[in-house]
Amino acid sequence: MKIGLQPNRFDWSGGPERFGRPLVDIARASEEAGFGCIGVGEDGEKADELIRHLRWLSGMGIQT
């Protein structure tokens, strides 16, 4: 069985444009800890939020 990690707070200081490095650090740490996957949630209300989350996942994937 593999366990996944899903960060659900994205209110770090600096706004969304500054999330890149912390998200990459989280992705790398979760990979090193043996998590099988990482995901981000979406509330289904706004397409731009979904696109932003997909960009974050893509960025984390490139760096791990």
C-alpha positions as CSV (number, residue, x, y, z in Angstrom):
1,M,0.0,0.0,0.0
2,K,1.3,3.5,-0.9
3,I,0.2,6.6,1.0
4,G,-0.2,10.0,-0.7
5,L,0.3,13.5,0.6
6,Q,-2.2,16.3,-0.1
7,P,-1.2,19.8,1.1
8,N,-4.4,21.7,1.6
9,R,-3.2,25.2,2.8
10,F,-1.9,27.5,0.2
11,D,-1.9,30.8,2.1
12,W,1.8,31.2,2.6
13,S,3.1,34.7,2.7
14,G,3.9,36.2,-0.7
15,G,0.9,34.9,-2.6
16,P,0.7,32.2,-5.3
17,E,3.6,33.5,-7.3
18,R,5.9,32.6,-4.3
19,F,4.6,29.0,-3.8
20,G,7.1,27.4,-6.2
21,R,10.0,26.8,-3.9
22,P,8.0,25.6,-0.8
23,L,6.0,23.2,-3.0
24,V,9.1,21.8,-4.5
25,D,10.6,21.4,-1.1
26,I,7.4,19.6,0.1
27,A,7.5,17.3,-3.0
28,R,11.1,16.4,-2.5
29,A,10.6,15.7,1.2
30,S,7.6,13.6,0.6
31,E,9.4,11.6,-2.0
32,E,12.4,11.0,0.3
33,A,9.9,10.0,3.1
34,G,8.4,7.3,0.8
35,F,5.1,8.8,-0.1
36,G,3.6,7.3,-3.2
37,C,2.1,10.4,-4.6
38,I,1.3,14.1,-4.0
39,G,-1.8,15.9,-4.9
40,V,-3.6,19.2,-4.6
41,G,-7.3,19.6,-4.2
42,E,-9.7,21.7,-6.2
43,D,-13.1,23.0,-5.3
44,G,-14.5,22.8,-8.8
45,E,-15.8,26.3,-8.8
46,K,-13.1,28.2,-10.7
47,A,-11.3,26.9,-13.8
48,D,-8.3,29.2,-13.2
49,E,-7.8,27.6,-9.7
50,L,-7.7,24.1,-11.3
51,I,-5.2,25.3,-13.9
52,R,-3.1,26.9,-11.2
53,H,-3.1,23.6,-9.2
54,L,-2.2,21.6,-12.3
55,R,0.8,24.0,-12.9
56,W,1.9,23.4,-9.3
57,L,1.7,19.7,-9.8
58,S,3.6,19.9,-13.1
59,G,6.3,22.0,-11.4
60,M,6.7,19.6,-8.5
61,G,6.9,16.7,-11.0
62,I,9.6,18.3,-13.0
63,Q,11.7,18.9,-9.8
64,T,11.4,15.4,-8.3
